[in-house]
Amino acid sequence: MSSRINHNHYRKYGSNWRKSQLGKTKPNNRYLMSEIKKTHDDFVRRWGAFIKERDPAHYYSLINRPLPKKYQKPNYPIAPVNAYVPPQSKLPWSVLEKQLDEELRKRKEQELKALEEKKRKEKEEQRLKNHRDAVAREKRIIFVCNPNNNHRWTSIHSEAYQRKYNKKYEYY
């Protein structure tokens, strides 16, 4: 029993295939990355020219570089200048003139409506401002107070009371 617990026993009598595979099951990151790099470089060396010829964007993404300008496609539509003829230019002059007059009339009506709406809003804002100002004026004069206190009370020893009621001379 004690021989089974002893680690030397496993070393001596254990299977050799387990020992031989030890270390190969979990290679370190540096080893894996170097293997991936070798495989990638071999692939690019072998097929790089073919990929660059067929699909340059894919090739430059493989070698991790930005796509040169000569391979970039323009992002604007390439079409002849007079490719599209609007339908209103195909109409006769009289019909086109009527359409333009109608559009001008509609635009003027919309502008008038917008102007009236703007004036109405400004008038409402002015009314609200005047109301706020009136409330502020009234608040200065009329305010909440305690009805049990006499606010007009003055002490008989105050200077204002003495000046008002205890005069030296009575003229009237």
C-alpha positions in Angstrom: 0.0 0.0 0.0 2.8 2.4 0.9 4.5 1.7 -2.4 1.4 2.9 -4.3 1.4 6.2 -2.5 5.1 6.7 -3.2 5.6 8.9 -6.3 8.8 7.1 -7.2 6.8 3.9 -7.7 4.8 5.6 -10.5 7.9 6.9 -12.0 9.5 3.5 -12.1 6.6 1.3 -13.0 4.1 3.8 -14.7 3.5 3.6 -18.4 6.0 5.3 -20.6 3.5 6.7 -23.2 2.1 9.1 -20.5 5.6 10.5 -19.8 6.4 11.0 -23.5 3.2 13.1 -24.2 3.9 15.3 -21.2 4.5 18.9 -22.3 3.1 18.5 -25.8 -0.6 18.8 -24.8 -0.3 22.4 -23.6 2.2 24.3 -25.6 2.9 27.9 -24.5 1.6 31.0 -26.3 4.9 31.9 -27.9 5.1 28.5 -29.5 1.6 28.7 -30.8 2.0 32.2 -32.2 5.2 31.3 -33.9 3.5 28.3 -35.6 0.6 30.5 -36.7 3.0 33.1 -38.1 5.0 30.5 -40.0 1.8 29.1 -41.5 0.5 32.6 -42.3 3.7 33.7 -43.9 3.9 30.5 -46.0 0.4 31.1 -47.2 1.0 34.7 -48.1 4.3 33.8 -49.8 2.6 31.1 -51.9 -0.7 32.7 -52.7 -0.1 36.5 -52.1 0.5 37.5 -55.8 -2.6 35.6 -56.9 -4.8 37.2 -54.1 -3.4 40.6 -54.8 -4.2 40.3 -58.5 -7.8 39.1 -57.9 -8.8 40.9 -54.6 -6.3 43.6 -53.4 -8.4 44.6 -50.4 -8.3 41.0 -49.1 -4.5 40.8 -49.7 -3.8 44.0 -47.8 -6.0 43.0 -44.9 -4.0 39.7 -44.8 -0.7 41.5 -44.5 -2.3 44.1 -42.1 -1.7 47.2 -44.1 -4.1 49.9 -45.3 -5.4 49.7 -48.9 -3.4 52.0 -51.2 -5.3 54.7 -53.0 -4.8 53.2 -56.4 -7.0 50.2 -55.3 -9.7 52.2 -53.6 -12.9 52.6 -55.6 -14.5 56.1 -55.9 -17.5 56.5 -53.7 -19.5 58.7 -56.0 -21.9 57.4 -58.6 -20.4 57.3 -62.1 -23.0 58.3 -64.6 -23.3 60.6 -67.6 -24.3 64.2 -66.9 -27.6 64.1 -68.9 -28.6 60.6 -68.0 -31.8 61.7 -66.1 -34.3 64.0 -67.8 -36.9 65.3 -65.3 -40.5 64.8 -66.4 -41.4 68.5 -66.2 -38.9 69.4 -68.9 -40.8 67.1 -71.3 -44.0 69.1 -70.9 -45.1 71.9 -73.3 -44.4 75.5 -72.2 -48.1 76.4 -71.4 -48.5 73.4 -69.0 -45.2 74.0 -67.4 -46.0 77.7 -66.9 -49.3 76.7 -65.2 -47.5 74.3 -62.9 -44.9 76.9 -61.9 -47.7 79.5 -61.2 -49.5 76.9 -59.1 -46.4 76.0 -57.1 -45.6 79.7 -56.6 -49.2 80.4 -55.3 -49.0 77.4 -52.9 -45.6 78.5 -51.6 -46.9 82.0 -50.9 -49.9 80.6 -49.1 -47.6 78.5 -46.9 -45.4 81.5 -46.2 -48.5 83.6 -45.2 -49.7 80.8 -42.9 -46.3 80.5 -41.3 -46.1 84.2 -40.8 -49.5 84.4 -39.2 -48.6 81.5 -37.0 -45.4 83.2 -36.0 -47.3 86.5 -35.2 -49.9 84.6 -33.2 -47.2 82.9 -31.1 -45.3 86.2 -30.5 -48.6 87.8 -29.4 -49.3 85.0 -27.0 -45.7 85.2 -25.6 -46.1 89.0 -25.1 -49.5 88.4 -23.4 -47.9 85.9 -21.0 -44.9 88.2 -20.3 -47.3 91.1 -19.5 -49.2 88.8 -17.2 -46.0 87.7 -15.4 -45.0 91.3 -15.0 -48.4 92.3 -13.5 -48.3 89.4 -11.1 -44.8 90.4 -10.0 -46.0 94.0 -9.4 -48.9 92.8 -7.4 -46.7 90.5 -5.3 -44.6 93.4 -4.2 -47.8 95.1 -2.8 -50.0 92.2 -1.8 -48.4 89.4 0.0 -49.4 86.7 2.6 -49.1 87.9 6.2 -50.2 86.8 9.6 -53.6 88.4 10.4 -53.0 88.2 14.2 -50.1 90.6 14.1 -50.7 94.4 14.0 -48.3 95.5 11.3 -49.0 99.2 11.7 -48.1 99.2 15.3 -45.4 101.6 16.4 -43.8 101.9 19.8 -44.7 105.1 21.7 -41.0 105.4 22.5 -39.9 105.5 18.9 -38.6 108.7 17.4 -41.2 108.6 14.6 -44.1 108.5 17.1 -42.6 111.3 19.2 -42.2 113.5 16.2 -45.8 112.9 15.0 -47.7 113.3 18.3 -45.6 115.2 20.8 -45.0 118.6 19.1 -43.8 121.6 21.0 -46.0 124.0 19.1 -49.5 123.5 17.8 -50.2 125.7 14.9 -53.8 124.7 14.2 
